[in-house]
């Protein structure tokens, strides 16, 4: 890459060298530009768009969270021993994540999609229900589990929560693989 002055061109002035009118000229040009008209998609274009951007089913994400929770609980059972009850704490941590997420996935799937504001309100209500149920389940586990292993519970809870990010990464890899990259 060469410097503009080396090619015989004058270097671009810095923002401090431009006067006020020149600095705002680019903004004025954008404001005067003609806005593009909205063009609805044809059914074929919409189907092609859906094929290029596949969705991950909430049910699959919840199932992946459950599998992750059981896998971490089995690891606790193998390494801490069956007598330590850490694997039960791990299963409890998985339940604190999976049960509220499954309920929310069920509820959001039944939302009316005709009115956007109603769907958004319904989503917020189900999110609130999910959070309250997760807190209640966590409180119940703490109260009724006498030999609670906090490390097992928290590691499993965090592991199950991170499955959401893994699902997004997995979706991106599937899309790249289908595109041939």
Residue pairs with C-beta under 8 A, 6 or more apart in sequence:
3 11
4 10
4 11
4 12
5 11
15 23
41 49
52 175
52 179
53 175
54 171
54 174
54 175
55 171
56 167
56 168
56 170
56 171
58 101
58 104
58 105
58 108
58 109
59 105
60 167
61 101
61 105
61 163
61 164
61 167
62 98
62 101
62 102
62 105
64 163
64 166
64 167
65 94
65 97
65 98
65 101
65 160
65 161
65 163
65 164
66 94
66 98
66 160
68 94
68 159
68 160
68 163
69 90
69 91
69 93
69 94
69 95
69 97
69 98
69 156
69 159
69 160
70 91
70 94
72 90
72 93
72 94
72 155
72 156
72 159
72 160
73 87
73 88
73 90
73 91
73 94
73 152
73 156
74 87
75 90
76 84
76 86
76 87
76 89
76 90
76 149
76 152
76 156
77 86
77 87
80 86
80 87
80 149
80 152
84 149
85 147
85 149
86 149
86 151
86 152
87 152
88 145
88 147
89 141
89 145
89 147
89 148
89 149
89 150
89 152
89 153
89 156
90 149
90 152
90 153
90 155
90 156
91 156
92 141
92 145
92 148
92 153
92 156
93 141
93 152
93 153
93 154
93 155
93 156
93 157
93 160
94 156
94 157
94 160
95 137
95 141
96 134
96 137
96 138
96 141
96 153
96 157
97 134
97 157
97 160
97 161
98 160
99 133
99 137
100 129
100 130
100 131
100 133
100 134
100 137
101 130
103 126
103 129
103 130
103 133
104 126
104 127
104 129
104 130
107 122
107 126
107 129
108 122
108 123
108 126
111 118
111 119
111 122
111 123
111 126
112 118
112 119
112 122
113 119
141 148
141 153
142 148
